[in-house]
Amino acid sequence: MADGNLRSLGRDARHVEVGRVALTAPLRCTVVVAVLTATALGAGEPRAGAALCLGALFAGLADMGESYPQRARTMVWTTFWCAALTTLGASVSGVPWLHVVTAIAVAAICGYMGVLGPRAAFIALLALVLFIVYAGEATDEVHALLAGALVAAGGLVQTAVAIVAWPTRRAGGSRAAVATGFRMLAGSTTDDRGAGVSPLVAAAFVSADETVRADAITESTRARLLDLVEHGERARLAMLGLGFVAAEDRDPGDQALLQAAARVSRQVARTLVWPARRRGLPDRVGELLRAADAVGHDPSRRQAAHALATALTESATAAGAPWPLATRAPVDTTVTDPPAGGTVTTAGASVGATLRHELRTGQLFVGHAVRLAVAVGLATLITVSLDVAHAYWLPMTVAWMAKPDLAGTVSRVSLRVVGTLVGVAIAAGVFALTDPGTLGITVLVSVGSLVAFSFIWANYAIAVSGITVIVLSLFASAGEAVERDVVLRLGLTVGAGALTLAVAFVRPRRAGRPLVEALATTAATLGHYAAAVLGRRSDQVTGPESDVEPEVLRARTEVLQARTAADAAIVAAEHEPGRRSLSPGQARRLLDALVDATAAVVAADLASSDPVDATDGRAGGGIGPQAVTSCTDLCERLRRLDAGEDFRPRITTSGATAVEAHLLSAHLVLDELGGVDPVVGRPPSAVRPPS
């Protein structure tokens, strides 16, 4: 695998999405797992304890922090399907040929369930894993029913504890979703390129908006939460604008302002989860306002600082004010046609219609179902042929690793191996140093559960390390030799990774193919955004606003969506080996230049919408009509490159304004690729040269 691919995989293993690290719900789920495990071990029933623990663990993993009605449905369906497939798996475990055939069929069905959306895909994955586990343990019909019942009991206990606060916290899921956006906003301030550079921050607020609108809460509460989402998005844009100004002209007050903004964002997030934390908001807001007043005196910086302080102050006010009480409002469950990808996002859509639609027209999840069935079938065939304890770890790990696209599969394999290695090292070290006993086993299972619950959406490798500790601890409680299980676990994980990759590379679904087209779309939407901002500025001069403001908002949303898609395409290309017309490194440099240009347009956008004079030098000079032409030219060159045509030298060479200077950096990437002699002259010093 190329060095670039290895570097990207290493970055995945190290990177933690701090804003998605949860604590409150993981602590609750961990307590349930610990109590069930301790009860079963205390009664001398380690196998029953393992089933109870798995049921509670998987139901807890399925708790995605949604609104309480949806949370209950998700956890109950997870419990039902996990229990059902546990029983089915245990029932076929004694007949090898039936075991293999059933495994192939179940894997195909579970893989295809992804057409119903991420939630259904995750539930299907959890159920498939339990089918494989219990199909790999020889048992009889009575014990099969008992295993399913114990898994169901563990899941139902976890569900009951999760929704016990439902009557008093109807908006808990929506508040948690908004809090995630503010936590990610706070974490991104440590990036010297600005919060707005990370598309994940914007995606978190978009997700929060969707969660709030779908929640069965009062209209007044919905309005409050949507206001918070809007304030958070405005703060993100202000940070992006400040990052552009700071890149041109460093000021000691910029970092102090960002740190104060991060503290306010974190306090807002804490208040949304724990209302009693509102007491800390006034002090944090006071620090922010003082930091905003202390920034430099140039109008562009002060405009960005003012916009940031205003957005976060309004966020703090909305989060800290008493929440309205009224009758719960209904949720719109209008049925809509399935989108192109086959994913259903509305509660009222027909499951059967969606499954049939994707089967006729789709390719992604049909292909995934076939590949998953082949991989699990081969692994199961190997399993029934081996006389090795826990050989079912091979197909079970294949199920965890396989993803619909090649990039996701490569990433998941690497993270699974790394996480297993870390978990094995921790468990082996603990058991080599001491004999934990019942209390020690319970503590290890609890710690592993807390790690898994906290990091499942923030860093998969860390979550896997926690799950590995849980599994090895439970087997140790049953009297098994940890030294043997450690070697088996690691060896079978590596073998499963090799098998998963081998199947994934047969007619692979490459997510990295639209890389150049995604960059071209980003350039085109950036041109539309720049034109809309210029149109608003002209409108302010010639007459009152009419349709200009909606056009600016629409164009800003489009460039955000395009930038997010381009970033995802680059990440996919970094994980997928192969030659392309534009390497992932070149694509990243080009996208960085487009992001810098976007920041300059955002700064001009904020200036033109601010009461402060928008014709000031840097704010007014950061964008000009030539930028729109340059974006169009860049888009055309990229599309010619994608089509394998001569993508020709650029038409525009100007770097007179900040936007044009950053676009010039993007053009230079293509110039180097095509061997075009660079134009005499360099971008302004404020622009980072390609590296």
N, C-alpha and C positions, 0 to 999 in steps of 0.2 A: 504494500500500500504506500502511496506517495507520502513524503514528509508532511505536506500540507494537510493530508487527511489525518495523519497521526497527531499533528498539533491540534487540529480541531477536536479530535476525540479526547485528547488530554484536557483541553479547555472545558469540554462538557463535564468531565469528571470533577473538575475543580470548581466550576461555577455553581454558586448557590443563588437562587432567585430569592433574595432576602425577604422581599415583600410577601412571598407566598409561604414563608415558614410560619406555621400556626402554632398555638400553644393551648388556648382554652379548650377547644374541642378535643385535641389529642390527649390532654390530661384526663378529660372525662372518659374517653374511650379506653385509655390505659388502665384506669381504675377498674373498669368493668372486666377487662381481660385479666388483670391481676387477681381480682376476687374470684372469678370462675376457676382460674388455674390453681390458686391456693386451696380452694374448696375441694377440687377433684384430687389433688395431690395429697391433701390431708386425709381424704377418705381412702387413699391407697389405690386410686383408679387413674393412672397416668394416661392410658389410651382414651378414656372418656374425657379427661382434661384436655387432651390434644384436640378432640373434636369440638368441645365447647369453645376452646381458645380460637380455633380457626373460624368458627361461625361468628364469634364476636369480633375477631380481627377483620374479617372480610366485610362484615356489615359496617364496621367503623371506617374502613377504607372507602366504602361507597358513600359515606356521609360527606357530600361535597359542599356543605354549608349553604344549601339553598333555602328557599322559603320553607316553613315548616310543613305545609301540605305536601310539597314536592319531596322534601327530605324524607318524610314518612313513607311515601310511595316508593322512593328509590331504595330505601333500606329494606322495606318489606319484600319488594320484588327480588332484591339481591339475596335475601335470606331464603326465599322460596326456591329460586333456581339453584342456589348453592346446595340446599338440602336435597332437592330433587335429583340433581346430577351426582351428588354424593351417593345417594341410594342406588342410582343406576350403575355408577362405577363399581360399587362394592358388589352388586348383583352379577356382573359379568366377569369378575376378577378370576373366577375359577376355571374359565373356559378360554384358552389362549386365542383360538380363531375368532370367537365371538368378541373377545376383548379388543382385538386389532380392528375388526370390521366396525364395531361400535365407536371406537376411538376416532376412526376416519370420518364417520358420519357426524359425530358430535362436534369435531373440530371444524368441519365444513360449515355446519349450521352456526356455530358460535362466531366464526370468522365473518360470516355474511351479515350478522346482526349489526355490524358497524354502520350499515345503511340507515339505521334508525337514529344515529347520532352518537356522540362521545359517551353519553351516559349508558346507553344500551350496549355499546361496545365494551365498556369497562365491566358491566355486570356479566356479560357473556364470558369475558376473559376469566373473571373470578370463578364462575361456575365451571368452566372448562378445566381450570387448575384443580379444583376439588374432585372432579370426575377422574382425572388422571391419577391423582394421589390415591384415591380409594379403589380404583381399578387395579392399581399396582400392589395392593395388599390383599392377599387371599383371605376370603371370609365366606360366611354362609348367609342365607337369606335373612335369618333373624338378626344377625349382626349388621347386615346391610341396612335394615330398617332402623336399628338402634343408632347407627352412625349418622344417618340422615336426620333422625330426631334430635340427636345431640347438637349437630350443626345448626339446626333450626332453633333450638333452645338458646344457644349462644347468640345467634343473630337477633332473636326477638328480645332478649334481655338488653342487648346493645341498643336496639331501636327504641325500646321503652324508656331507657334512661335518656336517650337523645331528645325525645319529644316531650318529656315530662314537664318542661318549662314552656310548652307551647301556649297555654292560655295567657301567660304574662309577657311573652316575647314573640308576638306574631310577626314582627318585622325583623326578627333576629337574623335570618338568612340574608335579607337585603342589606341590613346594616353591616354585616360581616363582609359582604361583597364590596360595598363602598369603602369600608375600612382597608381592605386589601389594596384598593387603588391608592389610598393615601400613604400606606406603608411603602408601596413601590415607589411612589413619588418621593418620599423621604430618602429611601435608599439610593435612588438615582442621582441625588445631589452630589454624591461623592465622585461622580464621573465628571472629569474636567471638561467634557464636551457638552454638558448640559442634560437636563432631565428629558427634554423632548427628543433627544437623539434615539433613545431606546423606544422602539415601537411597542414594547411590552407594557410600558406605563399607559400609553394611550389605549392599548387593548384591554387593560384592566378596567379602565373607566367605561369603555364600551360594554364590556361584560357586566359591569355593575348596573349600567343603565338598562340593559336587557333584563337582568334579574329583578330590578325594582319594578319595571313595567309589568312583569309577569306575576308578581307577588299578589296574594289576596290580602291587601292591607287597605287602610283608610286612604281616601284621596288626599287628605291633608298630610298624612305621613308620607305618601308617595311623592307629593309635591316637595316636601322637605328634603327627602333623599335625592330627588332629581336635581334640586338646587345644589346640593352638596356635590353631585357628579359634575354639574356645570362649573362650579367654583374650582373643583380639582383640575378640570381640563383647562380652564383659564390660567391657573397657576402653572400648569405644565407648559403652556405656550409662553407665558412670561419668562419662565426659566430658560426656554429655548432662545427667546429674544435676548435675554441677559447673557447667555452663553456666547451668542454672536458678538455682542458688544465687547465682552471680556476678552474674546479671542483677538480682537483688533487692538484693544488698549487695556492692559492689565491695571487693576486697581485693588489695593489691599482690602477695601471694603466689600468686594464681590464675594470672597470666600466667607467672610463673617455673615453676610446676608444669606447665602445659601445654607450655612449651618443653622442659622436661626429659622429659616424656612423649613428645614428638615425637622427641627424640634417641634415646630407647630404642626406639621403634617403627622408626625408620630403621635402627638398628643390628641389630635383629632381622631386618628384611628383608634387609639385606646379608649377615648370617650364613647365612640360608637359601639364598642364591644362592652365596655364597663362604664355606664353613665356616671358613676361616682368619680371617675377620673377627670370630670369637667373642672374640678377645682384648680387643676394645673394650667388650664388654658389661658387665663388673664396674664400670668407671668410670661408664658411663652409668646403671646401676642405682643406684649410690651417689648420684649427683646427684639422681635421682628421689626416692629415699627422704628425702634431706635437704630437698628442696623440699616433699614431702608433710608432713614434720614442721613446716615453717615456716608452713603456712597458718593462717588464723584459728582461733579457739578455739570457734566455735559448732559444735554437734554435726552439723548438716546438712553443712556444708562439710568437716568432718573425716571424716565417713562417706564422702562422695564421693571425697575425696582418698585415703582408705585403700583404697577399692575399686579406684581407678585404679592406685595403686602396687602393690597385690597382684596384679592381673591382668597388668600389664606385667612385674613381677618374675618371675611364673610363666612368662610368655612367653619372657623372656630365658633362664631356666633350661632350658626345653624346647628352645629353639633352639640353645643352646650346649653341651648335653650330647652325648656320643658317640652316634651314630645306631646303632640295632640292626641286626644282620646276620642273615638267616635265609632260608629258601626262599621264593621268590615265591608270593604267594597268588593264587588265581583271581579273576576278575572276574565278577560276576553279570550275565548277559546275557539275563535273562528277558524275553520279549516282552510288551509291554504295549500296550493299545489306544492309537491316536493320540489326543492331547488335542484339545480343541475347536478350537484354532487350526490343527490339522493338522501341528504341528511334532513331529518324533520326537526323543526325547532318549536312547533306549536303543539300544545297538548291535545288539540282536537283532531289532528290529522289521523287518517286511517293507517294503521300499521300494515294491514294486508295490502292496501293499495300501494304503499311505499315499497314494500318488499317486491311486489310484482313489477313496479315501474323500474326499479334498479336492475332487476333480473333481465328485463327486456333491453334496457338502454345503457346500463352502467358497465363499467369495466374495473374500477378500482377495487371494490369489495368482492366482486365475483372472482377476480384474480387472487385477491387475498385469501378468500375461502379455499380456493383450489390449492394454493401454495401451503397454507396452514394444514390442510388435510393431508397433503403429501408428506410434509415435514413431521407432523405428529404421528402419522401412520408408520413411517420409516422408523422413527424413534421408538414407537410402541413395539414394532416387530423385533427390534434389537432388544428391547426390554424383556419380552417374553422368552427370548432365546438365551438370555444371560442368567446365570445362577449367582447373582450378586444382590446383596441387601440394598434395598431402596433404589433399585435400577430405574424405577419410575421417575426418579429425579431428571432423567434424560428427557422424556417427552414433556414433563412438567415445565422444565426450563425452556424448552422450545416454545411452548405456549406463551410464556412470559416475554420472550424475546421477539417473536415474529410480529412485524408491523405491516400495514398495507403497502408502504413504499420502501424502496431500497435504502434511502437515507435514514429513515427512522429505524429500520432493522439494524443497519450497521451501528448506529449510535446506541441502540438498546443493547446489542450484544456486548459492546465494549463496556458500557456502564454496568451491565449485569456481572461481567467477569470481575471488574474492579471492585464492585460492592461485595461480591461473594468472597473475594480474596481478603478484603478488610474484615468482614464478619467472621470468616474462618480464623483469621489471626487472633481476633479478640477472644472468640470462644475457646480456641486452643490454649491461649495464654491463661485465661481464667481457670480452666479445668486442670491445667498443668500445675498451677500454683496452689489450688485448694479444692476440697470436695464441698461444693456449695450446699448440699442438702436441700430439703424442701424449701426452706426460707430463701436460700441462695438462688435456687432455680426460679422461684417466684420473682425475685428481684431482677434476675437476668431477663426473664420474659417481659417484665414490666418495662425495663429500660429499652429493650429491643422494640417493644410496641410503641413506646413514646417516640423513638427515633423514626420508626416507619410512618406513624401517623403524622408527625411534624414535617417530614421532608418528602412525602410521597409526591407532592406537586412542585417542590423546590429543587430537589436534586435526587434523581432516581438511584444513583450509586449509593448514596448515604442511606436511603430508605431500604435498599437491598441488604446492606450490612446489618441493619436492625432485624430484618426478617430472617437472615441467616442465623443470627444469634438466637432468635426465638426457636427456630427449628432444631438446631443442635442442642439447645437446652432441654426441649421437650423430649427428644430422643434419649438424652442422658438421664432424664428422670425415669425413663422406662428401663434403665439398666444397661443401655447400649454403650459400647466403647467409643468414646469421643474421638480417639486417635484415628480409628478406622473411618468414622463418619466424616471427619474433616477431609481426609484424602479423597473419599468417594464424592463428597459434595463438590470439591474443587475440580476433580477430574471429569465428572459428569457435566458440570457447568461448561467447561472448556469444550468438551465433545459436543454438547448441545449447541454451543455457539458456532462451531465449525459446520454442523449439519444445517443449522438455520441459514447461515450465509450461503452454503452450497445451493440450497433450494431457492433462496432469494435471488440469486444471480441467473436463474433459469427464467427467461422472459421477464426481466425485472421491470418493476414500475418505477422509473426514474423521475423523482420529483425535481431534479436539477435541470431538466431539459428546457423549461421556459425561462432560464436565467437571463438571457440577453433581452428577450421580449419584456420581461418584468422591469428591467432597467429602462427600456425604451418607454414603457408606459409611465414610469416614474418621471422621466424627463418631460413627457407630454403633459401630464397633470400638473407638474411644477410650472410649466409655461402657462397653463390655464389659470393657476393661482396667481401668478405674477400679473397676468393681464387683468384679473378681477380686482386686485389691489390697486393697480394703476387706474382702472375704471372708477373705483370708489374715490380715489384722490381727485380725479377729474370731475366727478360728480359733486364733490364738496366745493369745488371752485365754481361750477356752472349752475348749480341748483340744488334743491333738496334731494335726499336719498329716496330712491324708488325701489327698483328691483336689484340694486347694486349689492346691498348687504347680504341678502340670501345667496346671491351668486358667489360672494366671497366665502361664506360659510360652506357652501356646497363644494367649491373648489378646494378649500382647505381639507375637507373630509376626504375628497378624492385623492389628494396627494398623500395623505396619511395612509389610506388603504393601499395605494400603490407602493409606497415606501415599505410598508409592512410585508407585502407580498414579495418585494424584491429582496428584503432581508432574509425572508424564509427561503427563497430560492437559492440565495448564496450559501446559507447554512446547509441546505440539502446538497448543493454541489460540493461543499467542503467534505461531506461524508461519503460521496459517491465517487469511486475511482473512475477514471476515463478522461479522454481528451475532449476539449470544447473550444469553440471559437474564441471564448473569453475565459481565462482561468479564474477560479474563485478569488485569488489574490488581486488580480486586475479588476474584477467586478467589485470587490470590497473597496478598492481605492476610488473607483468611479462613483459608487454609491455614497462614500464618505463626502466626496465633493458635492454631490447633489444634496446631501443632508446639510452641508454647510451653506449651500445656496438657499435651501429652504429656510434655514435659520435667519438668513439675511432678509428674505421676503417676510417672514413672521415679524421681524423687528420693524420693517416698514409698515406692515399691517397694523401692529400695535400703535405705531406713531401716527398713522393716518386716522385711526379710530380714537385717539386720545385727544382730550381738550387742548393739550399742549401743542404748540405750533408744529405741524408735521412737515414743514419745509426746511427744518434745520438740516445742516450739512450732512451728517452721517446717515441719519434716518431717511432724509429725502434723497441722498445720493446713493443709497444702498441698492436701488432698483431703478431700472430705466427700460424704455421700449425695446432696446437692443437685447435685453435678457430674454424676452419672449421669442425673438427670432433665434437666439442661440439655443434655447430649449428645443424648438422645432427642428433645428438642424441636427442637434445631438440625437433626437429621437429617430430621425430619418437615417442617420449614419448607423445607429444600432440595429435598426430593422434590416438594413441592407447587409450588415454583418451577419445577422441571424439567418438571412436567406442565402448566405454563401456568395453574395454579390460583391462587387467592388464598392466598398463603403465610402470611397472618395475623401479628399481633404475637406476640412471644415470650411464653411463659408465665413463664419464669424470668427474674428481674432481679437475682439476688443476685450479689455479688462478694465474699462473706465470706471465701472461701479463695482460694489462688493459682490453682487449677485453674478455679474458677468465674469468677475475674476475667478470665482469658484467654479463656474461653468467652464471656464477656460481650462482649469485643472482637470475636469472631466474629459474635455476634448483631447487633452494631452495624453491621456491613457490610450485612446484610440489612435492618436498620432504615432505613439511608440509601437503599437501593435501593427500598424500598417506601414511602418517605415517612412512616414511623412516627416520631412524636415520641419523642426519646430519653428514657429514664427519668432522673429527677433523680438526681444522684449520679454520681461518676466511679469508674472502677476504681482500685485502689491505684496509687501512683506507680511501683511496680516494673513495672507492666504498660505496655508501649509502646503509645501510642494509634495507631490506624490512620493511615497517612500516604498 
